[in-house]
Amino acid sequence: MSENLKGALAFAGVLILGVLFLLGFLLFALVLIALAFVTFLGFYIYLRLKLWWAKRHSPKELEGPEDYF
């Protein structure tokens, strides 16, 4: 094998590894961003439902001792 072919194969190999490495980091970042978004969305929905429930089911007025037992 000639030196040019060895150099071209080495360059292609390093290029492929670099691209895979970069794509791996980008994929990892994308997964983290998606996870953060889903967590935020879940917390937002939980908070809205909790506020809606509190507004819809207000605490009852306690009038006498029978209401406490």
PyMOL CGO cylinders between C-alpha atoms (Angstrom):
from pymol import cmd
from pymol.cgo import CYLINDER

trace = [
    CYLINDER, 0.00, 0.00, 0.00, 1.27, 3.41, -0.83, 0.3, 1, 1, 1, 1, 1, 1,
    CYLINDER, 1.27, 3.41, -0.83, 1.80, 6.17, 1.70, 0.3, 1, 1, 1, 1, 1, 1,
    CYLINDER, 1.80, 6.17, 1.70, -0.95, 8.29, 0.12, 0.3, 1, 1, 1, 1, 1, 1,
    CYLINDER, -0.95, 8.29, 0.12, -3.53, 5.54, 0.55, 0.3, 1, 1, 1, 1, 1, 1,
    CYLINDER, -3.53, 5.54, 0.55, -2.52, 4.95, 4.19, 0.3, 1, 1, 1, 1, 1, 1,
    CYLINDER, -2.52, 4.95, 4.19, -2.77, 8.67, 4.88, 0.3, 1, 1, 1, 1, 1, 1,
    CYLINDER, -2.77, 8.67, 4.88, -6.17, 8.91, 3.20, 0.3, 1, 1, 1, 1, 1, 1,
    CYLINDER, -6.17, 8.91, 3.20, -7.50, 5.93, 5.19, 0.3, 1, 1, 1, 1, 1, 1,
    CYLINDER, -7.50, 5.93, 5.19, -6.14, 7.36, 8.43, 0.3, 1, 1, 1, 1, 1, 1,
    CYLINDER, -6.14, 7.36, 8.43, -7.71, 10.74, 7.67, 0.3, 1, 1, 1, 1, 1, 1,
    CYLINDER, -7.71, 10.74, 7.67, -11.06, 9.12, 6.83, 0.3, 1, 1, 1, 1, 1, 1,
    CYLINDER, -11.06, 9.12, 6.83, -10.95, 7.07, 10.04, 0.3, 1, 1, 1, 1, 1, 1,
    CYLINDER, -10.95, 7.07, 10.04, -10.17, 10.09, 12.19, 0.3, 1, 1, 1, 1, 1, 1,
    CYLINDER, -10.17, 10.09, 12.19, -12.86, 12.10, 10.40, 0.3, 1, 1, 1, 1, 1, 1,
    CYLINDER, -12.86, 12.10, 10.40, -15.46, 9.38, 10.99, 0.3, 1, 1, 1, 1, 1, 1,
    CYLINDER, -15.46, 9.38, 10.99, -14.49, 9.09, 14.67, 0.3, 1, 1, 1, 1, 1, 1,
    CYLINDER, -14.49, 9.09, 14.67, -14.66, 12.87, 15.07, 0.3, 1, 1, 1, 1, 1, 1,
    CYLINDER, -14.66, 12.87, 15.07, -18.11, 13.06, 13.50, 0.3, 1, 1, 1, 1, 1, 1,
    CYLINDER, -18.11, 13.06, 13.50, -19.39, 10.20, 15.67, 0.3, 1, 1, 1, 1, 1, 1,
    CYLINDER, -19.39, 10.20, 15.67, -17.91, 11.87, 18.76, 0.3, 1, 1, 1, 1, 1, 1,
    CYLINDER, -17.91, 11.87, 18.76, -19.56, 15.19, 17.90, 0.3, 1, 1, 1, 1, 1, 1,
    CYLINDER, -19.56, 15.19, 17.90, -22.89, 13.57, 17.10, 0.3, 1, 1, 1, 1, 1, 1,
    CYLINDER, -22.89, 13.57, 17.10, -22.72, 11.67, 20.38, 0.3, 1, 1, 1, 1, 1, 1,
    CYLINDER, -22.72, 11.67, 20.38, -22.33, 14.93, 22.31, 0.3, 1, 1, 1, 1, 1, 1,
    CYLINDER, -22.33, 14.93, 22.31, -25.13, 16.57, 20.32, 0.3, 1, 1, 1, 1, 1, 1,
    CYLINDER, -25.13, 16.57, 20.32, -27.41, 13.61, 20.93, 0.3, 1, 1, 1, 1, 1, 1,
    CYLINDER, -27.41, 13.61, 20.93, -26.59, 13.69, 24.65, 0.3, 1, 1, 1, 1, 1, 1,
    CYLINDER, -26.59, 13.69, 24.65, -27.35, 17.43, 24.77, 0.3, 1, 1, 1, 1, 1, 1,
    CYLINDER, -27.35, 17.43, 24.77, -30.62, 16.87, 22.90, 0.3, 1, 1, 1, 1, 1, 1,
    CYLINDER, -30.62, 16.87, 22.90, -31.67, 14.16, 25.36, 0.3, 1, 1, 1, 1, 1, 1,
    CYLINDER, -31.67, 14.16, 25.36, -30.85, 16.42, 28.32, 0.3, 1, 1, 1, 1, 1, 1,
    CYLINDER, -30.85, 16.42, 28.32, -32.82, 19.31, 26.82, 0.3, 1, 1, 1, 1, 1, 1,
    CYLINDER, -32.82, 19.31, 26.82, -35.80, 17.03, 26.11, 0.3, 1, 1, 1, 1, 1, 1,
    CYLINDER, -35.80, 17.03, 26.11, -35.65, 15.65, 29.67, 0.3, 1, 1, 1, 1, 1, 1,
    CYLINDER, -35.65, 15.65, 29.67, -35.58, 19.16, 31.14, 0.3, 1, 1, 1, 1, 1, 1,
    CYLINDER, -35.58, 19.16, 31.14, -38.51, 20.20, 28.93, 0.3, 1, 1, 1, 1, 1, 1,
    CYLINDER, -38.51, 20.20, 28.93, -40.60, 17.18, 29.93, 0.3, 1, 1, 1, 1, 1, 1,
    CYLINDER, -40.60, 17.18, 29.93, -39.81, 17.78, 33.62, 0.3, 1, 1, 1, 1, 1, 1,
    CYLINDER, -39.81, 17.78, 33.62, -40.76, 21.45, 33.36, 0.3, 1, 1, 1, 1, 1, 1,
    CYLINDER, -40.76, 21.45, 33.36, -43.96, 20.60, 31.48, 0.3, 1, 1, 1, 1, 1, 1,
    CYLINDER, -43.96, 20.60, 31.48, -44.91, 17.98, 34.07, 0.3, 1, 1, 1, 1, 1, 1,
    CYLINDER, -44.91, 17.98, 34.07, -44.32, 20.41, 36.92, 0.3, 1, 1, 1, 1, 1, 1,
    CYLINDER, -44.32, 20.41, 36.92, -46.34, 23.11, 35.14, 0.3, 1, 1, 1, 1, 1, 1,
    CYLINDER, -46.34, 23.11, 35.14, -49.28, 20.75, 34.54, 0.3, 1, 1, 1, 1, 1, 1,
    CYLINDER, -49.28, 20.75, 34.54, -49.12, 19.52, 38.15, 0.3, 1, 1, 1, 1, 1, 1,
    CYLINDER, -49.12, 19.52, 38.15, -49.15, 23.09, 39.45, 0.3, 1, 1, 1, 1, 1, 1,
    CYLINDER, -49.15, 23.09, 39.45, -52.05, 24.15, 37.18, 0.3, 1, 1, 1, 1, 1, 1,
    CYLINDER, -52.05, 24.15, 37.18, -54.09, 21.09, 38.21, 0.3, 1, 1, 1, 1, 1, 1,
    CYLINDER, -54.09, 21.09, 38.21, -53.36, 21.71, 41.88, 0.3, 1, 1, 1, 1, 1, 1,
    CYLINDER, -53.36, 21.71, 41.88, -54.45, 25.36, 41.60, 0.3, 1, 1, 1, 1, 1, 1,
    CYLINDER, -54.45, 25.36, 41.60, -57.56, 24.36, 39.62, 0.3, 1, 1, 1, 1, 1, 1,
    CYLINDER, -57.56, 24.36, 39.62, -58.44, 21.73, 42.22, 0.3, 1, 1, 1, 1, 1, 1,
    CYLINDER, -58.44, 21.73, 42.22, -58.00, 24.20, 45.10, 0.3, 1, 1, 1, 1, 1, 1,
    CYLINDER, -58.00, 24.20, 45.10, -60.19, 26.76, 43.31, 0.3, 1, 1, 1, 1, 1, 1,
    CYLINDER, -60.19, 26.76, 43.31, -62.85, 24.22, 42.43, 0.3, 1, 1, 1, 1, 1, 1,
    CYLINDER, -62.85, 24.22, 42.43, -62.94, 22.48, 45.84, 0.3, 1, 1, 1, 1, 1, 1,
    CYLINDER, -62.94, 22.48, 45.84, -62.76, 25.28, 48.36, 0.3, 1, 1, 1, 1, 1, 1,
    CYLINDER, -62.76, 25.28, 48.36, -62.52, 24.26, 52.02, 0.3, 1, 1, 1, 1, 1, 1,
    CYLINDER, -62.52, 24.26, 52.02, -65.90, 23.86, 53.67, 0.3, 1, 1, 1, 1, 1, 1,
    CYLINDER, -65.90, 23.86, 53.67, -67.02, 26.21, 56.38, 0.3, 1, 1, 1, 1, 1, 1,
    CYLINDER, -67.02, 26.21, 56.38, -66.87, 24.64, 59.82, 0.3, 1, 1, 1, 1, 1, 1,
    CYLINDER, -66.87, 24.64, 59.82, -69.85, 25.66, 61.93, 0.3, 1, 1, 1, 1, 1, 1,
    CYLINDER, -69.85, 25.66, 61.93, -70.10, 23.49, 64.98, 0.3, 1, 1, 1, 1, 1, 1,
    CYLINDER, -70.10, 23.49, 64.98, -68.36, 20.74, 66.94, 0.3, 1, 1, 1, 1, 1, 1,
    CYLINDER, -68.36, 20.74, 66.94, -70.02, 18.05, 64.78, 0.3, 1, 1, 1, 1, 1, 1,
    CYLINDER, -70.02, 18.05, 64.78, -67.98, 19.30, 61.80, 0.3, 1, 1, 1, 1, 1, 1,
    CYLINDER, -67.98, 19.30, 61.80, -64.74, 18.41, 63.58, 0.3, 1, 1, 1, 1, 1, 1,
    CYLINDER, -64.74, 18.41, 63.58, -65.63, 14.77, 64.27, 0.3, 1, 1, 1, 1, 1, 1,
]
cmd.load_cgo(trace, "trace")
